């Protein structure tokens, strides 16, 4: 299959179904079973689908994947991947492992509820082999659903899932090509604000550059680099936190910034790098929790427009900072 061909979702699903070396399972919670449905309706599904399951009931889900985590979370996604992958290999390795590249697609999603009062978001993950009997590779995404209705959000999840499987097998030469393939046809319907990659297929990839590319390519409004831990979705850091919005120009470089040339992250407890349309290169906005830190002090103090009073206002809980003096 030529990687330069522009295929729609139907053609991608059918291409995967007709590839005799690709075989796997689907486990979807929330937003229907829209990914598996594509493979079942385009024809030749028996060539790709080993199993499709949806454990909607909480007790059933806990029995399969364990209890103790939120149902729409990274922890639940990892548990689903581990369980489904282990079962797939145990059942099929002996019969077809020598000629098959196995995959496992899982998602746990909170689509728009009837009252429209919930946060529409989810986690979707793919574990796959690049060659038969090869080591597994993982692609994990956190997404925000932007469509106004539950039905449209389900449809977007189905397209995204097909894109993810197709891109993993046919479009993973570069980070730009992979993300472009994953977001095809849902660019304005799904925001991808977090990506994690694991396995030998991605060991040379720079995860920080990948996350920064999400913002640069308009796949996300923001990405988050906590100063003392691995990257996480912005919503997990900002949930129920008090924040201030601090404008800044980051033409300078110090050790806190030099570690990541693509974003201006690491100021304060956690920072969110966000692209601002129309601003010159190097300009941006940083969302900061109400906390003082040496990194934040260095950032603000290097800007000659910022007076001591302005810096104190930025770091004082409950006060709205005034603009820098010119």
Residue pairs with C-beta under 8 A, 6 or more apart in sequence:
1 15
1 19
1 170
3 170
3 171
3 173
3 177
7 15
7 166
8 185
9 38
9 158
9 159
9 162
9 163
9 185
10 38
10 42
12 162
12 163
12 166
13 38
13 39
13 42
13 162
13 166
14 42
14 43
14 44
15 166
16 22
16 39
16 48
16 162
16 165
16 166
16 169
17 39
17 42
17 43
17 44
17 45
17 47
17 48
18 44
18 47
19 47
19 48
19 169
20 47
20 99
21 99
21 100
21 101
21 132
22 48
22 100
22 101
22 103
22 169
23 47
23 48
23 50
23 92
23 96
23 100
23 101
23 102
23 103
24 48
24 49
24 50
24 88
24 102
24 103
24 104
24 105
24 128
24 165
25 49
25 50
25 51
25 52
25 53
25 84
25 87
25 88
25 103
25 104
25 105
26 33
26 35
26 36
26 39
26 49
26 51
26 52
26 53
26 104
26 105
26 106
27 52
27 53
27 54
27 55
27 80
27 84
27 104
27 105
27 106
27 107
28 34
28 35
28 36
28 52
28 53
28 54
28 105
28 106
28 107
28 109
29 54
29 55
29 56
29 61
29 71
29 80
29 107
29 108
29 109
30 56
30 72
30 107
30 108
30 109
30 110
30 111
30 122
31 107
31 109
31 111
31 122
31 145
31 150
31 153
31 154
31 157
32 54
32 154
32 157
32 158
33 52
33 54
34 154
34 155
34 157
34 158
34 161
35 105
35 107
35 157
35 158
35 160
35 161
35 162
35 165
36 49
36 52
36 105
37 158
38 158
38 159
38 161
38 162
39 45
39 48
39 49
39 162
40 49
40 52
50 88
50 91
50 92
51 88
53 84
55 61
55 64
55 65
58 71
61 71
64 80
64 83
65 76
65 79
65 80
65 83
66 79
69 75
69 76
69 79
70 76
71 108
72 108
72 109
72 110
72 121
72 122
72 123
73 108
73 123
74 123
74 140
74 142
76 108
76 123
77 106
77 107
77 108
77 123
77 124
77 125
77 140
78 125
80 106
80 108
80 125
81 104
81 106
81 125
81 127
81 138
84 104
84 106
85 102
85 104
85 127
85 136
88 102
88 104
89 97
89 102
92 100
92 102
97 132
97 133
98 132
98 133
99 132
100 132
101 128
101 129
101 130
101 131
101 132
101 134
101 169
102 128
102 129
103 126
103 127
103 128
103 129
103 165
103 168
103 169
104 126
104 127
104 128
105 124
105 125
105 126
105 161
105 164
105 165
106 124
106 125
106 126
107 122
107 123
107 124
107 125
107 157
107 161
108 122
108 123
109 121
109 122
109 123
109 124
109 145
109 157
110 118
110 119
110 120
110 121
110 122
111 120
111 122
111 145
111 150
111 153
111 154
111 157
112 118
112 120
112 145
112 147
112 148
112 149
112 150
112 153
113 150
114 150
119 235
120 144
120 145
120 146
120 153
121 142
121 143
121 144
121 145
121 235
122 142
122 143
122 145
122 157
123 140
123 141
123 142
123 143
124 140
124 141
124 143
124 157
124 160
124 161
124 164
125 138
125 139
125 140
125 141
126 138
126 139
126 164
126 165
126 168
127 136
127 137
127 138
128 136
128 137
128 165
128 168
128 169
129 135
129 136
129 137
130 137
130 201
134 200
135 199
135 200
136 199
137 168
137 197
137 198
137 199
137 200
137 201
137 202
138 196
138 197
138 198
138 199
139 164
139 168
139 195
139 196
139 197
140 194
140 195
140 196
140 197
140 198
141 164
141 182
141 192
141 194
141 195
142 192
142 193
142 194
142 233
142 235
143 160
143 190
143 191
143 192
143 193
144 190
144 191
144 193
144 235
145 153
145 156
145 157
145 189
145 190
146 188
146 189
146 190
146 191
147 153
147 155
147 156
147 189
152 189
156 186
156 189
156 190
157 190
159 184
159 185
159 186
160 182
160 183
160 186
160 190
163 181
163 182
163 183
163 184
163 185
163 186
164 182
166 181
167 177
167 178
167 181
167 182
168 178
170 181
171 177
171 178
171 180
171 181
172 178
172 201
175 205
175 209
175 210
175 213
176 213
176 217
179 192
179 195
179 210
179 213
179 214
179 217
179 219
180 217
182 192
183 190
183 192
183 219
187 218
187 219
191 219
191 220
191 221
192 214
192 219
192 220
193 214
193 220
193 221
193 222
193 223
193 224
193 233
193 234
193 235
194 211
194 223
194 224
194 231
194 232
194 233
195 207
195 210
195 211
195 214
196 207
196 231
197 205
197 207
197 210
207 231
208 225
208 231
208 260
208 262
208 263
209 262
211 223
211 225
211 231
211 263
212 223
212 260
212 262
212 263
212 273
213 219
213 262
214 220
214 223
215 221
215 222
215 223
215 263
215 273
215 274
215 275
216 262
216 275
218 275
221 274
221 275
222 234
222 272
222 273
222 274
222 287
223 231
223 234
223 263
223 272
223 273
224 231
224 232
224 233
224 234
224 236
224 237
224 238
224 265
224 270
224 271
224 272
224 273
225 231
225 260
225 263
225 265
225 266
225 270
225 271
225 273
226 232
226 237
226 269
226 270
226 271
227 265
227 266
227 267
227 268
227 269
227 270
227 271
227 293
227 295
234 272
234 287
237 270
237 272
238 272
238 287
241 289
242 289
242 290
242 317
243 287
243 288
243 289
243 290
244 287
244 288
244 290
244 314
244 320
244 321
245 285
245 287
245 288
246 285
246 286
246 287
246 288
246 300
246 314
246 321
247 285
247 323
247 324
248 264
248 283
248 284
248 285
248 286
248 299
248 300
248 303
249 282
249 283
249 303
250 257
250 264
250 282
250 283
250 284
250 299
251 282
252 302
254 298
254 302
256 266
256 267
256 295
256 298
256 299
257 264
257 266
259 266
260 266
263 273
264 271
264 273
264 284
264 286
265 271
265 272
265 273
266 295
267 286
267 288
267 293
267 295
267 296
267 299
268 288
268 289
268 291
268 292
268 293
268 295
268 296
269 288
269 289
269 291
269 293
270 289
271 286
271 287
271 288
272 286
272 287
273 284
273 286
274 284
274 285
274 286
274 287
275 284
276 283
276 284
276 285
286 299
288 296
288 314
290 315
290 316
290 317
291 315
292 315
296 314
296 315
297 311
300 306
300 310
300 311
300 314
301 311
303 324
305 324
305 325
305 326
306 324
307 324
307 325
310 321
310 322
310 323
310 324
310 325
313 319
313 320
313 321
313 322
314 321
